[in-house]
Amino acid sequence: MNKVRYVFQEMSYLIKKHKLAFLLPIFIVLSLLVFAAYYVGPAIVTTFIYAGI
């Protein structure tokens, strides 16, 4: 769990330092997809791929 927290701290530092606020929605969507793929299974990822989202 410490690795996940470290990754989020580094992402927030990157966004604050370089003023990349437009990347925040992209990071949120990608993290939700990773969370869904990890806990639900790879079927959710194939659903998004075949749906064209």
N, CA, C and O atoms as a Maestro MAE file, in Angstrom:
{
 s_m_m2io_version
 :::
 2.0.0
}

f_m_ct {
 s_m_title
 :::
 protein
 m_atom[212] {
  # First column is atom index #
  i_m_mmod_type
  r_m_x_coord
  r_m_y_coord
  r_m_z_coord
  i_m_residue_number
  s_m_chain_name
  s_m_pdb_residue_name
  s_m_pdb_atom_name
  i_m_atomic_number
  :::
  1 25 0.820 -1.194 0.000 1 A "MET " " N  " 7
  2 3 0.000 0.000 0.000 1 A "MET " " CA " 6
  3 2 0.863 1.257 0.000 1 A "MET " " C  " 6
  4 15 0.439 2.305 -0.488 1 A "MET " " O  " 8
  5 25 2.060 1.156 0.541 2 A "ASN " " N  " 7
  6 3 2.954 2.308 0.560 2 A "ASN " " CA " 6
  7 2 3.387 2.707 -0.846 2 A "ASN " " C  " 6
  8 15 3.607 3.887 -1.121 2 A "ASN " " O  " 8
  9 25 3.509 1.723 -1.732 3 A "LYS " " N  " 7
  10 3 3.913 2.026 -3.098 3 A "LYS " " CA " 6
  11 2 2.836 2.828 -3.816 3 A "LYS " " C  " 6
  12 15 3.141 3.749 -4.573 3 A "LYS " " O  " 8
  13 25 1.586 2.480 -3.579 4 A "VAL " " N  " 7
  14 3 0.481 3.201 -4.213 4 A "VAL " " CA " 6
  15 2 0.444 4.641 -3.716 4 A "VAL " " C  " 6
  16 15 0.272 5.573 -4.501 4 A "VAL " " O  " 8
  17 25 0.606 4.814 -2.416 5 A "ARG " " N  " 7
  18 3 0.608 6.161 -1.851 5 A "ARG " " CA " 6
  19 2 1.786 6.966 -2.398 5 A "ARG " " C  " 6
  20 15 1.644 8.154 -2.686 5 A "ARG " " O  " 8
  21 25 2.935 6.331 -2.541 6 A "TYR " " N  " 7
  22 3 4.113 7.000 -3.087 6 A "TYR " " CA " 6
  23 2 3.880 7.452 -4.533 6 A "TYR " " C  " 6
  24 15 4.283 8.550 -4.916 6 A "TYR " " O  " 8
  25 25 3.237 6.612 -5.322 7 A "VAL " " N  " 7
  26 3 2.962 6.966 -6.717 7 A "VAL " " CA " 6
  27 2 2.031 8.175 -6.776 7 A "VAL " " C  " 6
  28 15 2.250 9.083 -7.578 7 A "VAL " " O  " 8
  29 25 0.995 8.196 -5.937 8 A "PHE " " N  " 7
  30 3 0.082 9.333 -5.931 8 A "PHE " " CA " 6
  31 2 0.764 10.599 -5.433 8 A "PHE " " C  " 6
  32 15 0.459 11.688 -5.919 8 A "PHE " " O  " 8
  33 25 1.669 10.485 -4.487 9 A "GLN " " N  " 7
  34 3 2.409 11.652 -4.024 9 A "GLN " " CA " 6
  35 2 3.294 12.204 -5.133 9 A "GLN " " C  " 6
  36 15 3.380 13.418 -5.319 9 A "GLN " " O  " 8
  37 25 3.945 11.325 -5.860 10 A "GLU " " N  " 7
  38 3 4.801 11.766 -6.959 10 A "GLU " " CA " 6
  39 2 3.980 12.409 -8.079 10 A "GLU " " C  " 6
  40 15 4.406 13.407 -8.660 10 A "GLU " " O  " 8
  41 25 2.810 11.848 -8.385 11 A "MET " " N  " 7
  42 3 1.958 12.444 -9.409 11 A "MET " " CA " 6
  43 2 1.481 13.826 -8.989 11 A "MET " " C  " 6
  44 15 1.472 14.748 -9.805 11 A "MET " " O  " 8
  45 25 1.084 13.986 -7.734 12 A "SER " " N  " 7
  46 3 0.628 15.294 -7.274 12 A "SER " " CA " 6
  47 2 1.774 16.299 -7.276 12 A "SER " " C  " 6
  48 15 1.569 17.468 -7.601 12 A "SER " " O  " 8
  49 25 2.967 15.860 -6.921 13 A "TYR " " N  " 7
  50 3 4.130 16.740 -6.963 13 A "TYR " " CA " 6
  51 2 4.411 17.191 -8.400 13 A "TYR " " C  " 6
  52 15 4.690 18.365 -8.642 13 A "TYR " " O  " 8
  53 25 4.336 16.261 -9.343 14 A "LEU " " N  " 7
  54 3 4.564 16.578 -10.749 14 A "LEU " " CA " 6
  55 2 3.542 17.597 -11.247 14 A "LEU " " C  " 6
  56 15 3.891 18.552 -11.941 14 A "LEU " " O  " 8
  57 25 2.280 17.384 -10.887 15 A "ILE " " N  " 7
  58 3 1.224 18.292 -11.335 15 A "ILE " " CA " 6
  59 2 1.412 19.683 -10.738 15 A "ILE " " C  " 6
  60 15 1.244 20.682 -11.439 15 A "ILE " " O  " 8
  61 25 1.758 19.763 -9.459 16 A "LYS " " N  " 7
  62 3 1.944 21.061 -8.818 16 A "LYS " " CA " 6
  63 2 3.182 21.782 -9.337 16 A "LYS " " C  " 6
  64 15 3.139 22.985 -9.590 16 A "LYS " " O  " 8
  65 25 4.273 21.062 -9.494 17 A "LYS " " N  " 7
  66 3 5.540 21.687 -9.878 17 A "LYS " " CA " 6
  67 2 5.506 22.222 -11.298 17 A "LYS " " C  " 6
  68 15 5.952 23.341 -11.555 17 A "LYS " " O  " 8
  69 25 4.986 21.438 -12.210 18 A "HIS " " N  " 7
  70 3 5.013 21.804 -13.623 18 A "HIS " " CA " 6
  71 2 3.706 22.405 -14.113 18 A "HIS " " C  " 6
  72 15 3.546 22.658 -15.308 18 A "HIS " " O  " 8
  73 25 2.766 22.634 -13.197 19 A "LYS " " N  " 7
  74 3 1.467 23.243 -13.516 19 A "LYS " " CA " 6
  75 2 0.752 22.470 -14.629 19 A "LYS " " C  " 6
  76 15 0.336 23.045 -15.635 19 A "LYS " " O  " 8
  77 25 0.621 21.186 -14.430 20 A "LEU " " N  " 7
  78 3 -0.020 20.309 -15.410 20 A "LEU " " CA " 6
  79 2 -1.405 19.881 -14.927 20 A "LEU " " C  " 6
  80 15 -1.720 18.691 -14.903 20 A "LEU " " O  " 8
  81 25 -2.215 20.840 -14.550 21 A "ALA " " N  " 7
  82 3 -3.535 20.525 -14.001 21 A "ALA " " CA " 6
  83 2 -4.436 19.832 -15.020 21 A "ALA " " C  " 6
  84 15 -5.373 19.129 -14.640 21 A "ALA " " O  " 8
  85 25 -4.165 20.020 -16.295 22 A "PHE " " N  " 7
  86 3 -4.993 19.377 -17.315 22 A "PHE " " CA " 6
  87 2 -4.787 17.864 -17.339 22 A "PHE " " C  " 6
  88 15 -5.607 17.144 -17.908 22 A "PHE " " O  " 8
  89 25 -3.705 17.368 -16.731 23 A "LEU " " N  " 7
  90 3 -3.462 15.925 -16.692 23 A "LEU " " CA " 6
  91 2 -4.221 15.222 -15.575 23 A "LEU " " C  " 6
  92 15 -4.326 13.995 -15.573 23 A "LEU " " O  " 8
  93 25 -4.743 15.978 -14.639 24 A "LEU " " N  " 7
  94 3 -5.426 15.385 -13.494 24 A "LEU " " CA " 6
  95 2 -6.609 14.501 -13.899 24 A "LEU " " C  " 6
  96 15 -6.705 13.389 -13.380 24 A "LEU " " O  " 8
  97 25 -7.519 14.920 -14.794 25 A "PRO " " N  " 7
  98 3 -8.612 14.017 -15.204 25 A "PRO " " CA " 6
  99 2 -8.120 12.746 -15.877 25 A "PRO " " C  " 6
  100 15 -8.725 11.686 -15.721 25 A "PRO " " O  " 8
  101 25 -7.029 12.846 -16.622 26 A "ILE " " N  " 7
  102 3 -6.480 11.658 -17.283 26 A "ILE " " CA " 6
  103 2 -5.955 10.675 -16.247 26 A "ILE " " C  " 6
  104 15 -6.189 9.471 -16.356 26 A "ILE " " O  " 8
  105 25 -5.242 11.184 -15.238 27 A "PHE " " N  " 7
  106 3 -4.743 10.318 -14.175 27 A "PHE " " CA " 6
  107 2 -5.881 9.674 -13.401 27 A "PHE " " C  " 6
  108 15 -5.790 8.507 -13.019 27 A "PHE " " O  " 8
  109 25 -6.942 10.417 -13.168 28 A "ILE " " N  " 7
  110 3 -8.084 9.874 -12.418 28 A "ILE " " CA " 6
  111 2 -8.752 8.751 -13.200 28 A "ILE " " C  " 6
  112 15 -9.054 7.698 -12.638 28 A "ILE " " O  " 8
  113 25 -8.981 8.963 -14.478 29 A "VAL " " N  " 7
  114 3 -9.621 7.929 -15.300 29 A "VAL " " CA " 6
  115 2 -8.742 6.694 -15.403 29 A "VAL " " C  " 6
  116 15 -9.235 5.571 -15.293 29 A "VAL " " O  " 8
  117 25 -7.449 6.888 -15.611 30 A "LEU " " N  " 7
  118 3 -6.547 5.742 -15.698 30 A "LEU " " CA " 6
  119 2 -6.463 4.983 -14.384 30 A "LEU " " C  " 6
  120 15 -6.409 3.753 -14.380 30 A "LEU " " O  " 8
  121 25 -6.452 5.701 -13.272 31 A "SER " " N  " 7
  122 3 -6.402 5.015 -11.986 31 A "SER " " CA " 6
  123 2 -7.694 4.250 -11.721 31 A "SER " " C  " 6
  124 15 -7.650 3.174 -11.126 31 A "SER " " O  " 8
  125 25 -8.840 4.775 -12.146 32 A "LEU " " N  " 7
  126 3 -10.096 4.036 -11.990 32 A "LEU " " CA " 6
  127 2 -10.109 2.781 -12.847 32 A "LEU " " C  " 6
  128 15 -10.603 1.741 -12.411 32 A "LEU " " O  " 8
  129 25 -9.574 2.864 -14.059 33 A "LEU " " N  " 7
  130 3 -9.500 1.682 -14.910 33 A "LEU " " CA " 6
  131 2 -8.565 0.625 -14.331 33 A "LEU " " C  " 6
  132 15 -8.865 -0.568 -14.382 33 A "LEU " " O  " 8
  133 25 -7.450 1.056 -13.789 34 A "VAL " " N  " 7
  134 3 -6.523 0.111 -13.162 34 A "VAL " " CA " 6
  135 2 -7.161 -0.537 -11.946 34 A "VAL " " C  " 6
  136 15 -7.035 -1.744 -11.743 34 A "VAL " " O  " 8
  137 25 -7.846 0.262 -11.138 35 A "PHE " " N  " 7
  138 3 -8.537 -0.263 -9.968 35 A "PHE " " CA " 6
  139 2 -9.587 -1.291 -10.382 35 A "PHE " " C  " 6
  140 15 -9.691 -2.356 -9.773 35 A "PHE " " O  " 8
  141 25 -10.362 -0.973 -11.414 36 A "ALA " " N  " 7
  142 3 -11.393 -1.900 -11.884 36 A "ALA " " CA " 6
  143 2 -10.769 -3.174 -12.441 36 A "ALA " " C  " 6
  144 15 -11.274 -4.269 -12.195 36 A "ALA " " O  " 8
  145 25 -9.687 -3.041 -13.181 37 A "ALA " " N  " 7
  146 3 -9.040 -4.220 -13.761 37 A "ALA " " CA " 6
  147 2 -8.435 -5.103 -12.688 37 A "ALA " " C  " 6
  148 15 -8.418 -6.326 -12.829 37 A "ALA " " O  " 8
  149 25 -7.940 -4.504 -11.619 38 A "TYR " " N  " 7
  150 3 -7.311 -5.288 -10.558 38 A "TYR " " CA " 6
  151 2 -8.339 -6.023 -9.709 38 A "TYR " " C  " 6
  152 15 -8.157 -7.197 -9.385 38 A "TYR " " O  " 8
  153 25 -9.407 -5.342 -9.352 39 A "TYR " " N  " 7
  154 3 -10.371 -5.949 -8.447 39 A "TYR " " CA " 6
  155 2 -11.476 -6.730 -9.149 39 A "TYR " " C  " 6
  156 15 -11.970 -7.718 -8.605 39 A "TYR " " O  " 8
  157 25 -11.869 -6.308 -10.336 40 A "VAL " " N  " 7
  158 3 -12.948 -6.999 -11.044 40 A "VAL " " CA " 6
  159 2 -12.396 -8.082 -11.953 40 A "VAL " " C  " 6
  160 15 -12.969 -9.166 -12.059 40 A "VAL " " O  " 8
  161 25 -11.300 -7.791 -12.597 41 A "GLY " " N  " 7
  162 3 -10.694 -8.757 -13.502 41 A "GLY " " CA " 6
  163 2 -10.483 -8.150 -14.871 41 A "GLY " " C  " 6
  164 15 -10.938 -7.036 -15.128 41 A "GLY " " O  " 8
  165 25 -9.819 -8.840 -15.731 42 A "PRO " " N  " 7
  166 3 -9.512 -8.289 -17.054 42 A "PRO " " CA " 6
  167 2 -10.736 -8.168 -17.964 42 A "PRO " " C  " 6
  168 15 -10.645 -7.540 -19.019 42 A "PRO " " O  " 8
  169 25 -11.863 -8.742 -17.591 43 A "ALA " " N  " 7
  170 3 -13.057 -8.656 -18.433 43 A "ALA " " CA " 6
  171 2 -13.533 -7.223 -18.576 43 A "ALA " " C  " 6
  172 15 -14.064 -6.853 -19.623 43 A "ALA " " O  " 8
  173 25 -13.354 -6.404 -17.539 44 A "ILE " " N  " 7
  174 3 -13.787 -5.012 -17.619 44 A "ILE " " CA " 6
  175 2 -12.961 -4.235 -18.638 44 A "ILE " " C  " 6
  176 15 -13.480 -3.335 -19.299 44 A "ILE " " O  " 8
  177 25 -11.694 -4.570 -18.769 45 A "VAL " " N  " 7
  178 3 -10.828 -3.878 -19.733 45 A "VAL " " CA " 6
  179 2 -11.239 -4.237 -21.150 45 A "VAL " " C  " 6
  180 15 -11.306 -3.359 -22.010 45 A "VAL " " O  " 8
  181 25 -11.513 -5.498 -21.409 46 A "THR " " N  " 7
  182 3 -11.927 -5.894 -22.755 46 A "THR " " CA " 6
  183 2 -13.271 -5.284 -23.103 46 A "THR " " C  " 6
  184 15 -13.529 -5.010 -24.275 46 A "THR " " O  " 8
  185 25 -14.129 -5.065 -22.127 47 A "THR " " N  " 7
  186 3 -15.400 -4.411 -22.390 47 A "THR " " CA " 6
  187 2 -15.172 -2.990 -22.884 47 A "THR " " C  " 6
  188 15 -15.822 -2.563 -23.838 47 A "THR " " O  " 8
  189 25 -14.270 -2.255 -22.260 48 A "PHE " " N  " 7
  190 3 -13.973 -0.901 -22.692 48 A "PHE " " CA " 6
  191 2 -13.319 -0.891 -24.068 48 A "PHE " " C  " 6
  192 15 -13.596 -0.006 -24.878 48 A "PHE " " O  " 8
  193 25 -12.465 -1.855 -24.337 49 A "ILE " " N  " 7
  194 3 -11.781 -1.891 -25.628 49 A "ILE " " CA " 6
  195 2 -12.777 -2.167 -26.760 49 A "ILE " " C  " 6
  196 15 -12.746 -1.491 -27.788 49 A "ILE " " O  " 8
  197 25 -13.654 -3.149 -26.578 50 A "TYR " " N  " 7
  198 3 -14.595 -3.495 -27.621 50 A "TYR " " CA " 6
  199 2 -15.703 -2.463 -27.775 50 A "TYR " " C  " 6
  200 15 -16.294 -2.347 -28.849 50 A "TYR " " O  " 8
  201 25 -15.992 -1.716 -26.720 51 A "ALA " " N  " 7
  202 3 -17.023 -0.684 -26.803 51 A "ALA " " CA " 6
  203 2 -16.490 0.560 -27.501 51 A "ALA " " C  " 6
  204 15 -17.273 1.381 -27.980 51 A "ALA " " O  " 8
  205 25 -15.175 0.712 -27.566 52 A "GLY " " N  " 7
  206 3 -14.598 1.855 -28.236 52 A "GLY " " CA " 6
  207 2 -14.519 3.080 -27.367 52 A "GLY " " C  " 6
  208 15 -14.404 4.197 -27.872 52 A "GLY " " O  " 8
  209 25 -14.578 2.890 -26.071 53 A "ILE " " N  " 7
  210 3 -14.518 4.039 -25.141 53 A "ILE " " CA " 6
  211 2 -13.078 4.372 -24.867 53 A "ILE " " C  " 6
  212 15 -12.792 5.303 -24.113 53 A "ILE " " O  " 8
  :::
 }
 m_bond[211] {
  # First column is bond index #
  i_m_from
  i_m_to
  i_m_order
  :::
  1 1 2 1
  2 2 3 1
  3 3 4 2
  4 3 5 1
  5 5 6 1
  6 6 7 1
  7 7 8 2
  8 7 9 1
  9 9 10 1
  10 10 11 1
  11 11 12 2
  12 11 13 1
  13 13 14 1
  14 14 15 1
  15 15 16 2
  16 15 17 1
  17 17 18 1
  18 18 19 1
  19 19 20 2
  20 19 21 1
  21 21 22 1
  22 22 23 1
  23 23 24 2
  24 23 25 1
  25 25 26 1
  26 26 27 1
  27 27 28 2
  28 27 29 1
  29 29 30 1
  30 30 31 1
  31 31 32 2
  32 31 33 1
  33 33 34 1
  34 34 35 1
  35 35 36 2
  36 35 37 1
  37 37 38 1
  38 38 39 1
  39 39 40 2
  40 39 41 1
  41 41 42 1
  42 42 43 1
  43 43 44 2
  44 43 45 1
  45 45 46 1
  46 46 47 1
  47 47 48 2
  48 47 49 1
  49 49 50 1
  50 50 51 1
  51 51 52 2
  52 51 53 1
  53 53 54 1
  54 54 55 1
  55 55 56 2
  56 55 57 1
  57 57 58 1
  58 58 59 1
  59 59 60 2
  60 59 61 1
  61 61 62 1
  62 62 63 1
  63 63 64 2
  64 63 65 1
  65 65 66 1
  66 66 67 1
  67 67 68 2
  68 67 69 1
  69 69 70 1
  70 70 71 1
  71 71 72 2
  72 71 73 1
  73 73 74 1
  74 74 75 1
  75 75 76 2
  76 75 77 1
  77 77 78 1
  78 78 79 1
  79 79 80 2
  80 79 81 1
  81 81 82 1
  82 82 83 1
  83 83 84 2
  84 83 85 1
  85 85 86 1
  86 86 87 1
  87 87 88 2
  88 87 89 1
  89 89 90 1
  90 90 91 1
  91 91 92 2
  92 91 93 1
  93 93 94 1
  94 94 95 1
  95 95 96 2
  96 95 97 1
  97 97 98 1
  98 98 99 1
  99 99 100 2
  100 99 101 1
  101 101 102 1
  102 102 103 1
  103 103 104 2
  104 103 105 1
  105 105 106 1
  106 106 107 1
  107 107 108 2
  108 107 109 1
  109 109 110 1
  110 110 111 1
  111 111 112 2
  112 111 113 1
  113 113 114 1
  114 114 115 1
  115 115 116 2
  116 115 117 1
  117 117 118 1
  118 118 119 1
  119 119 120 2
  120 119 121 1
  121 121 122 1
  122 122 123 1
  123 123 124 2
  124 123 125 1
  125 125 126 1
  126 126 127 1
  127 127 128 2
  128 127 129 1
  129 129 130 1
  130 130 131 1
  131 131 132 2
  132 131 133 1
  133 133 134 1
  134 134 135 1
  135 135 136 2
  136 135 137 1
  137 137 138 1
  138 138 139 1
  139 139 140 2
  140 139 141 1
  141 141 142 1
  142 142 143 1
  143 143 144 2
  144 143 145 1
  145 145 146 1
  146 146 147 1
  147 147 148 2
  148 147 149 1
  149 149 150 1
  150 150 151 1
  151 151 152 2
  152 151 153 1
  153 153 154 1
  154 154 155 1
  155 155 156 2
  156 155 157 1
  157 157 158 1
  158 158 159 1
  159 159 160 2
  160 159 161 1
  161 161 162 1
  162 162 163 1
  163 163 164 2
  164 163 165 1
  165 165 166 1
  166 166 167 1
  167 167 168 2
  168 167 169 1
  169 169 170 1
  170 170 171 1
  171 171 172 2
  172 171 173 1
  173 173 174 1
  174 174 175 1
  175 175 176 2
  176 175 177 1
  177 177 178 1
  178 178 179 1
  179 179 180 2
  180 179 181 1
  181 181 182 1
  182 182 183 1
  183 183 184 2
  184 183 185 1
  185 185 186 1
  186 186 187 1
  187 187 188 2
  188 187 189 1
  189 189 190 1
  190 190 191 1
  191 191 192 2
  192 191 193 1
  193 193 194 1
  194 194 195 1
  195 195 196 2
  196 195 197 1
  197 197 198 1
  198 198 199 1
  199 199 200 2
  200 199 201 1
  201 201 202 1
  202 202 203 1
  203 203 204 2
  204 203 205 1
  205 205 206 1
  206 206 207 1
  207 207 208 2
  208 207 209 1
  209 209 210 1
  210 210 211 1
  211 211 212 2
  :::
 }
}
